[in-house]
Amino acid sequence: MTIKPLQDRVVIKMLEAEETTKSGIILTGAAQEKPQIAEIIAVGPGGTVDGKEVKMELKIGDKVLISQYAGTKVKLEGEEYTILSQNDVLAIVE
């Protein structure tokens, strides 16, 4: 089963949080920040949203920075994904 987003939505999978700091200190689960970097898994076709033409600027495989509480979480075949609007993506991480 796959998820195919509609209109200006994208499906993302959150990347794992860092478990150690740059200096080598191992972080406990409580000390780790919620990751805000994700990978694009699927992209909707764009089209007309609220009377305006929307061009999709994201593509599958892009790593993106998202708003902390953006989107709707879904679980499919044991994996957790988030579906959100392209507007909730803050930047592409290169």
C-alpha positions in Angstrom: 0.0 0.0 0.0 1.3 3.5 -0.8 0.3 7.0 0.1 -0.4 9.4 -2.8 -0.9 13.0 -1.6 -3.5 15.3 -3.2 -3.1 18.9 -4.4 -0.2 20.7 -2.7 0.5 18.1 0.0 3.6 16.1 0.5 4.3 12.9 2.5 7.5 13.0 4.6 9.3 10.6 6.9 11.2 12.2 9.8 14.9 11.5 10.0 16.4 10.1 13.2 17.5 12.6 15.9 21.2 12.8 16.7 22.1 10.6 19.6 25.5 12.3 20.3 26.6 15.9 20.3 29.5 17.1 18.1 31.8 16.8 21.1 30.8 13.1 21.6 28.4 13.4 24.5 25.7 10.7 24.3 22.2 12.1 24.7 19.4 10.3 26.5 16.0 10.0 24.9 14.6 12.9 27.0 17.4 15.2 26.1 17.1 14.8 22.4 15.3 17.4 20.5 12.4 16.4 18.3 13.9 16.3 14.7 12.6 18.8 12.3 14.4 17.5 9.3 12.6 15.0 7.1 12.8 13.3 3.7 10.1 13.8 1.1 8.6 10.4 0.3 5.8 11.5 -2.1 4.6 14.7 -3.7 1.1 15.8 -4.8 0.5 17.1 -8.3 -0.1 20.7 -7.3 -3.0 22.4 -9.1 -5.5 25.0 -7.9 -5.7 25.5 -4.2 -8.0 28.2 -2.8 -8.3 29.7 -6.3 -4.6 30.1 -6.8 -2.3 28.0 -9.1 0.2 26.1 -7.0 3.4 24.8 -8.5 5.2 22.0 -6.6 8.8 23.0 -5.8 9.6 19.9 -3.8 10.6 16.5 -5.2 10.9 13.0 -3.8 14.2 12.5 -1.9 14.6 16.2 -0.9 15.6 16.7 2.7 13.5 19.5 4.2 13.1 21.5 7.4 9.5 21.7 8.6 7.5 23.6 11.1 7.6 21.7 14.5 3.9 20.9 14.8 3.0 20.8 11.1 1.0 18.1 9.4 -1.0 15.0 10.2 0.8 11.9 11.4 -0.2 8.5 9.9 1.1 5.0 10.4 1.2 2.6 7.5 2.7 -0.9 7.6 4.6 -0.1 10.8 6.2 3.1 9.5 5.2 6.6 10.7 4.7 9.3 8.1 3.5 12.9 8.1 1.3 14.5 5.5 1.5 18.2 5.2 1.0 21.1 2.9 4.0 22.4 0.9 3.5 25.7 2.8 4.5 24.0 6.0 8.0 23.2 4.6 10.3 26.0 5.7 13.4 25.1 3.6 15.3 22.5 1.6 18.4 21.2 3.3 21.4 20.8 1.0 
